[in-house]
């Protein structure tokens, strides 16, 4: 048999654990569902729903929002990264996939597609146009 002091410590530990998990507001609806003992995801100082939104540059975006990557590409910031590959007159950007469960970075993420800046070169008086990229 366990000594009486061990049983009291065990009962105390369970009580403390349950009281920590049951903290909530007093004006919550009765059937609001179970509360988990996990912190809500935050973007800056705002809470967001990760099944509908993501945090991108301290802004909350819906999952279907897109942004520009370079001059002629779009990407989904909730699922992809826009990574500069080269600079200068022929800028090259790569769209890379974010890896779930990691802090994705340009140098280590898999490539989704390339975004080249297409520069149109006009030849005066000839009517000819070339696309370089």
Secondary structure, 3 states (H helix, E strand, C coil): CCCHHHHHHHHHHHHHHHHHHCCCCCCCCCCCCCCCCCCCCEECCEECCCCCEEEECCEEEECCCCEEECCCEEECCCCEEEEEEECCCCCEEEEEECCCCCCCCCCCCCEEEEEECCEEEECCCCCCEEEEC
